[in-house]
Amino acid sequence: MYGMLYESVQHYVQEEYGMDVWKKVCRIVDCKHNSFKTHQIYPDKLMPDIAAALSACTGESFDFCMNFFGKCFVRFFSNFGYDKMIRSTGRYFCDFLQSIDNIHLIMRFTYPKMKSPSMQLTSMDEGGAVILYRSGRTGMSKYLIGQMTEVAREFYGLEIKAYVIESQNDISGGTAGPIKMTEGPLTVIVKYRLDFDNSEYMAKRVNTVAHPSQVKMPAVDLNVFLELFPFTFVLNHDMKITHAGEKVVETWIMHNPGANPKAFIGTHVTNLFYCRRPKDTTIDWDTLIQMRTVLFEFELIRTGHNRLAYDAVLNMDFENYDDMLLNEAQAIALAKAQEFSDNNVGDIDDGSSEVEIDPATGQRRASQGLRSILLKGQMFYIKDIDSLIFLCSPLIENLDELHSIGLYLNDLNPHGLSRELVMAGWQHCSKLEIMFEKEEQRSDELEKSLELADCWKKQGDELLYSMIPRPIAERMRVSNEHVCQSFEEVSVIFIEVMNIYDSGSTNVQEAMQAVNILNQVFSALDEEIISPFVYKVETVGMVYMAVSGAPDINPLHAQHACDLALRVIKKVKSHNLPDVAIRVGINSGPVVAGVVGMKVPRYCLFGDTVNTASRMESSCDPWKIQLSNYTAEKVRDVGYKVEARGRVNVKGKGEMETFWLVEGPED
């Protein structure tokens, strides 16, 4: 989805529920975006996720939140001037309902990656209307109800009641698309009933009585339509083509030279054309009758211009086609096929290669150089012959595209602006292409810069959080002041790595080996740090310092500190490093913690508790964990096995009673 939809949600959630609720919603859905960019694509799943989070924060239902988001979008797009487009669709709400697909068609030029749904007005009466919604997304049906009710109220002064009467493949709260249980693509199909006062529209647009002068008008010959619209074709109830304009038949023959020229008439329309828009539309009489106000795009199906196709044209016996005369297109096809045969004697082409023949020159060229013709127009019902006529014109942007299809300017409709638009497109196409390429390049560069900036920010955050605890760093960002905090009770852990370096040695190789071993041990210790229960404070020389209970207050700090000590003893032993040993000291008590320094700031601990923990480590034996008396009492009460060591002479403290930690509590 484009960012404009999420911009509307952000704006009105903040306005309706406050900034704190929006921040809470963002935390719940793990949304990292402080703001949304109008033309940037965001995940579809974010919309229902935000609705679910808002529902949890406010107590409103999920459907209510999706309905609210739909209303927000209608209020918001007026900032972009799209309200003028809505008002211009017609005087009545039903005029708007009939134009929704056409609006989406226009909007795709501004938002080329928009995956718009398809909506058709299927029936109407004085009490309202029924619309049919098709989409590849699930969970958006209530969002549409919000849009419809807000458009009716804001632009037409109507209070409507909208509800679902039929639903297929829709999943409430879905995020991506319908679940596929079969091979073919699935489409969400929802039928809505909209209840509102529609009596004025029915009286002036539907139940109108023709003026007597119109009744007396003579009937118009169907051939007149076919002359005015040479690319038009007529469909019967079976969706077979009964009549067609001259140019559409000629174009089909040019693109399908191996086919029977008479086969065009009487063939099912889907065998000759692919319906590109509206997508996933069933081509049958009832559907097209309901979609007469919708613009259709049909793409001509080509069989290709290979050698086999031209051979088929050469071998066709036109004389037996009920005295059918060759028209210009058939004559050109035969002439080029004969020329191709004369110039390529002995050159066998089985039709399997990717080389095709240009119908205008008869020369070989790559297949991707050809383009099928695309017809855009509207279906009209002709009561006199009980048929549908597709009044259309070919979609051609410039002269190059005109030639690639195999047409000329004189082939286009003599009325309207088809020829002028092609010429104007040719004149301005080069400049527009250059401008578009530059903007596209700038957009790509900007996206890469943003990605690089995000990457650098993540790296910077990771580096910062490695020096300063995350909550402390976030507080410093807000207040721009160094944080100093006292803690009533924490457990400080000191771990020293022993026997890896002889301080009297002058051998560089031994020193490098010692650094590598120390890195192995400290990396193993880092793997055992489980945030937020234990935080690594620093390493000084061979000593590794950690704390539990700061900066996040933890009433189980002593247990977590002892668990860490037991894990690191086991971890380092598993590495089987020769002659290497560690010893651990733990003490619990009050400390003061804060960030020190400007250039390389560090989170440091201060207090007698830290000094005592350091003495517990320095007076400890290898592969042992020494606890102070206070720490031993705390963990012994919860099942940890400790053994009295006796009284130990501690530097700066005198004699202290200490304990060995043997093992943790039994599971």
N, C-alpha and C positions, 0 to 999 in steps of 0.2 A: 504494500500500500504506500501511496505517496504521503510525504510528511504533512501535507496540509490537513489531512484527516486527524492526525495526532496533535497537530497544533491546536485545532479546535477543541479537542478533548482536554488538553492541558490548560488552555485559557479558561474554559468554563468550569472545570473542576476546581481550579484555584479560586475562581470568582464565587462559585456556589458553596464550596465546602472549606475553602481556606488553603493556604500554602502548606500547613502542617499535614493535612490529609493527603495532599498530592505527593509530598516527600515520603510519607508512609507508604503510599501506593507504589511509588518507584522502588522503594526498598523491598517490598514484597515481591514484585515482578523482576527484581534485579535489573532495572532500567538505568543505564549509565548516561542517558542523554539528558543534559540540563535543558536543552531546547531542541526542537525539531526543525529541519530544513524543508521548506515547501516542496522542492522538486527532488528530494532524496527518497530513495526506496527504503522502507523499513519492513521487518517481518510481519506477515499477516497475523501471526499468532499473538502479536502484542496487543491488538485491540481487545479480543475477548479476555486476555490475561489481565489487562488493566480493569476491565469491567468486573471480573471476579474479585480482584483486589479491592476495588472501590466498594463492592458489595460487602466484603468482609469488614471494611473499615466503617461503613455507614449503617449497616444493617438492612439496606435496601436489597431487593432481589436482583439476580443477574440480568433478567429480562428488563427490569426497570432501568438498570444502568446502560444497557445497550440501546434502549429506546431514548434515553437521555443523550447519549453520544450522537445518535442520528439527528436529534434536534439541534445539538451544538454545531454540527457541521453546516446545517442550513443557515443558522445565525451567523456563522463565521465567514462563509464564502462571499457574503456581501462586501467584505473588505477588499475583495479582488474584483469586484464589479460583476460577478456572475449572477447577481440578482436581476440585473437588466436582461440577461439572456432568458431567465425564467419568466419574467414578466412579458417578454416579447413572444412567447410561444402561443399565446392566445388569450381571449377574454375570459375563458372559463377553465375551471380546474381540469375538466376532461381534455381540453386542448393540450394542457401540460402533460397529462398522462399518455396521450398519444405521441408526444414528442420526446419522451425520455431517451429512447434509443438514438434518436437523431442528435440529441444534445451530447450524448456520449461519443457519437461519431465525430462531432466537431471538436470535442475536448481532447481527442487522441493526438491532435497535432501539437497541443501544448504539453500534454502528458503522454508521450509516445509509448511508455511501458505500462500504461494503465490497463488493468485486466477488468474491464467494465462488465457488469452483469447485463442481461437482456431482459427487458420488461415490455410486455404488450398489454394493451387494453382489450380484453376479450369480450366484455359485454357491459352494457350500461342501462340504467333505467332511471326513473324520477327519484328513486330513493338512494342512488349511489352507482357504484361501478365495481367490476371485478378485473383485477390485473393478474398477469402470470409472470412470475419472476424466475429467471434461470441464471445460475452462477456456478463457478467452480469452487466457491468457498462455502464452508458450513458455518452455522452459528451467527449469520448476519441478518437473519429474517427480521428480528426485532429492531435491529438498527434501521432497516428500511422503513418500518412502521413509524419510527421517530421522524425520519426525513419526510415522509408523506404528510403526517399530521402537521408538522411545522410549516411546510410549503403551503398547505391549504390555509392555515391560520394567518401566516405572514403575508402572503401575496394575493390570496383570494378571499380573505375574511370568512373562511368556513371553519366550523368546528366539526371534525370528522371522527368517526370511530372505525378503526382498522383492526382486523383480526384475520387469522389464518383459517382457511376452510379446507385446504388440502396441502399436504407436504410430502416430499419424497427425497430421501437421501440427506435430509438436514439433521444435523446433530447439534443440540444446544450446547454452546460453549466450545464448539469445535474450533480448530486453529488453522488448518491447512486446506483440507478438501474432503470430500466424501470418501469413505473407506471403500476400496475397490475389491469386490469379491469375485468379479469376473474380469475377462480380458479387456473389454472395451472401456473407454473413459466414462465416468459417471458424472452426472450433472445434478446439482441441487435444484429442485423444481418446487416452488411454493406458490399456491394460489391464494390471493388476498381478496377479502370483501371490504370495500370502503363505503361506509354509510354516511351520506351527506345529502343536502338539498340540491338535487340535480335537475329540478323541474324546468328552470329557465333554459338550460342548455338543450334539454330534450325538446322544448317547444320551438326554439329558434334554429337548431341545427339538425335535428333528427326527424321530428314530426312536422316538418314544414310541407306546405302545399305548393306545388309548382304554379307559377304564374301562367294564365291562359295563353299568353304569347309564346311561352316556352313549350307548352303542350302542342301547339300548332306547328312547331318547327319540324321540317322534314328530317327523316333519318339520315345519318351520315354513313357513307359507305366505309367498310372496314379498311379498304385499300387506301383510303385517305390517311388513316393513322399509320399504315405501313410505309407510306411515302414520306410523311412528316417525320417519322421515327424509323429510319431504315435498319436500326438494330433491335427493333421490337419483336417480340413473339407472343403468341396467344396460346393459353393453356385451357384444356377442358377439365372436366371433373376428375379424370384419371391422371391428370398432370402430364398429359401428352401434348406435344406441340402441334397445333392444328393450322396455324398460319405464322408466317415470319417475314420480317423485312428483308429486302434484297441484300443489304450489306452484311447482316449477321450470317446469312447462308453462305455468301461468298467467302467471308472470313473463315467460317468453319471448314469449307472445302479447301481453302489455302493451307490451313493448319492440319487437316486430315485428308491428304490427297489420295490415300488408299481406300477411302470409304466411299460407299455408294452415295452420290450427290442427292438422290431422292430419299435417303434414309433420315435426313434431318426432320422432315415432316412426319409426324406419327410416332416419334421416339419419345420416351419418358424424359422429362427435363433433366433429371439427375444423371442420366447417361451421357448428356452432352455438356452439362454445366455443373460446377461445384459451388454450393452456396457458402460464400465466405462470411457474409454478415446478413442477418444476425447468426451468430454461431450456434451450433447444435440445434438448429431448427428443423423440425420434421416437415418435409415438403409434401403436404397433402392439401386437399381442397379446404377442409375446415380450418386448418391452421392459417393458410394464406388469406382466407376471407377475414379472419380476425385481425390480421396484421397488414391491412391495406394502407394504414397510415405510416408504416415503417419503411425506411429506405433499405432496399436489398442490394447486395453486391453479388453478382454471379460471375464466376471465372470459367472461361471456355476450356474444356478438357481437350488436350491435344494427344494424338497418337504418335506424333513425331514425324520428322522429315527424313527418314533413312531410305536406303536403296530399295528395300522391300516395298515401302509405301509407294515410291514412284513407279516401281514395276507394276504394282497393282493398278495404278492409274493408267499406265500404258496398255494394260491388258483388258481394261474395262470396255464393254461393248455398249456405248451410249446410244447406238441406233435402236437397240431393243428396249430402251427406257420409255416406252409409250410415246414415241416421236418427240421426246424431250429435246429441246434445242440447247446447245452448249452456251452458257453465259460467259462473261468475261473471265471470271475466276477459274472456271473449268478449263477454258481455252489456254489461259496462262499456265495452269498446272500441267496440262498436256504438253505444251510447248517446252517448258523447262524440263519436264521429264524426258522428252525426246532428245533435247540438247544434252542432258546429262548422260543419256544412253550412248549418244554418238561420241561424246568426249571421253568416255570411260569404258571403251570396249575391252573386255577381258579382265576388267577390274572388278573382282567379286566382293560384294559387301553383304554379309549375312544379317545385317541389321543389329548385330550385338555390340558394335563399337559405339563410342561416344560421339562420333562425327555425324553431323547433320547437314542438310542442303538448304541454303538460303533460298526461299521461294522467289525473292526479287532478283537474285543474280544467278541462281543455279549452281553456285560454288559451295564447296565444303566449308563448314565452320563448326566451332564447338557448340554443343547443345545448349550450354548455359547462356549463349548469346541471344536465344529466342525468348520471347515473353508471350504468355497467353494474354488474350484480351480480357479486360475486366469491365463488366457492364454494371452501371449503378442507376437505379431508378425505383419506381413505385408500382405496386400492383393496383389495378383498377378493375372493378367488376362491371361487365357490360351485360345488361339485362336482356337486350334483344337477342343475343346469341348464347346467353347463359355461360359465359366464359370469363376468364381473367386475362387481362392484357398487361404485359410488363412494359411500361413506357420508360425507356432508358436511353442513356448515352454512354459511350465508352469513356473510361477514366484514363486520360492520357496527359502526362505532365509537360512533355516537350517534344521537339521534333525527333530526337534520337529514339525516344520510346515509340513514337508514331511509326518510324521506319522499322523498328525491331518487331513490331506486331505485323507489319506488312500492309499498312494502310497509307492513305494519302489524305491531304486536307479536304479534298473534294468528297471523300467518303464520309466525312462527319456530317452531323445534322446541319442543314442549311440555316435553320433558325437558332436562336439562343446564342451563347458565347463560346461554344466548343472550340471553334477555329481560333478565335481571338485569344482564348486562354492558352491554347497550345503555343501560339506564337509568342505570347507574353512570357510563358514559362521558358521558352527557348532563349529569349533575350535576357532574362534575369537569372536563369538557372545557374550559370557559371559563377556569378557573384554570390548568389545564395549558397552554393556548394562550398565556395572558399570560406565564406563567413561561418557556415555550419562546421566545417572541418576545423577552423581555428577555435571556435567555441568548444567543440568536442575535445580538442587537444587540451585547451585550458581546463576543461572539466576533469579530464583524466589526470592532468598534472596536479590539480587541486585535490582530487581524491587521494592520489599517491602521497601528497604532502600531509594531508590529514591522517592517513594511515601511518605515515612515518612519525608524525607528531604524537599520535596515540602510542606508538611503539616506544618512542623515547620517554614519554610520560610514564608508561608502565615500568620501563627500566629504571627511571629516576625514582619512582615510588618504591620499587623493590630494594634499591640501594638505600633509600632513606629508612625504610622499615627494618633493614638489616642493622642500622645503627641506633634507631630510636623506635620504641614500641609504637605500633600503629595508632592507638587511641591518643597517645601523647603527641604524636606528629600532627594528627588532625586538629587537636586543640591548639597547637602552636600556629597552624595555618590560619585559624580563625582569629585568634587574639594577637598573633605576632609577638608573643612573649614566651620566655622560657618558663617551663612548668616545674615547680618544686612541690613535692607532696610527701606527707608523712604517713606511715603505715603502722598500725598498732602491733601487728604480728605477721611476719613472713618467715620462710625457711630459706636460708642461703646455702648453696652447695658449691664447694670447691673440689675440683678434680685435678690431680697432678699426674703428668706422664713422666715415668722414671726410666732411667738407664738407656736413653737413646742417644746421648751425646756427651763426650768427654770434654769438659770445658777447657782442659789444658791442651787439647789437640789443635794442631795448626794445619791439618790436612783438609783441603777444600772439598775433596770428594766425600770425606766422612761427614762434613757439615751439610753438604747437599743431600746426602742420604738421610741424615737426621731430619732435615726439613720435610722430605717426602714422607717419612714415617710419621712425623708429627701431624702432617696434613691428613694422612690416612686415619689416625686416631681421632683427631678433631672432627673430621667429616663423619665418622661413625657416631660420635657423640651428637652432632647436629641432627642426624637422622632420628635420634631418640627424643629430641625436644618436641613436645606436643603442646602447641599453643591452643588456648590461653592458660593452660594449667602450669606450664613452666616456661620461663623466658630466659634466653641466653643473654647474659649481661656483657661479657667480654672475655678475651683470652690475653694473658700476659705471660710471655715466655712459654713455659711448659704447663701453665696453669689455666684451667678452664673454669669460668665462673658462671653460675646460673642462679635463678631465684624463682620461688613459687610463692604466689600471694601478691605480687607486684608486677606490672602496674595494674593488673586486674585482680581485685580483691578475691581471695579464695580461702574459705574457711578450712578446706582440707589440704592446706599447703604442706604440712608435715608429711602426710601420706604420699602426696604426689612427688615430693622431693626424694623420699625413700624409694619410691617406685623407680624413679629415674636412676638413682644410684645402683639399684639391683640390675636394671636393664643394661647400663653401660658396662658394668663388670662382666656380664655375660657376653655382651657384644664384642668387647675388645678381646676377650679370651678366644672368641671364635675366629679371630683374624690370625691367630698363631704367629704373632710377630716375635722373633727371637729376642730374648733378654728384656723385652719391653714389659712394664708393669704399670698399673695405675693405683692410686689410693684416693679415697674420698672422705671429705669431712663435711658434716652438716650441723648447723645450729639454727635455732628459731628464736625470734624476738622482734622488737621494734626497729625500724630503720627510717631514714629519710632518703628519698630518691628524687633525682632531677636531671635535667639535661645540662651538660657542662661543655662550654666551648662554642666557637663560632665557625671556624674553618672545618674541623672534623668533629661535629658535636657527638657526644656520647651520653648514653643514659647510665648514670652511676648511682651506686648505693653507698650510704654513709651511716656510721653508727657502730657501737660496740658489738652488736650482733654480727656484723661483717668481720670484724677482727677475730672474734671467737671462732667463727666458722673457718677462717683461714688457719687458725691454730689447730683446730680439729684435724685439718688435712695435713699440716706439716708434721704433726706428732703421730700420724697414722702409719700402720705397717702396709707393705705392698699387698694388693688384692684384698684390702680390708675397707670397711665403711665404718668410720668412727662418728658416733653421735654424742652431742652434749647431753647432760642429765635431763634438761627440760624437754628436748626433742624426743629423747628415749621414752620419757613418761607419756608423751602425747601419742606416740605410735604403738607403745606396748598395750595401751588401753583398747586399741582397735584391732588387736590380733597379730601385730608384727612380732617376730621372735628376735629378742635382743639378749646379749650376754654382757654381764658386767666385766669391764676391763680392770677396774680398780681406780686408784687415784694416780693421776698422771701430772707431772710437773709441766705446766704450760707457760711458755715465755710471756711475761707481762701479766700473767694471771695467777701465778703460783700453782698450787696443787688443785686439780679439778677431778671430780668423779666422771668418768666417761664410759661409754658402752659400745659394743660391736653390734652392728646390724647383721643378722644372720640370714633371715629370709622374710618374705612378706606373709600376709595372713593366708590361711588355707582357703581355697575357693569353696 
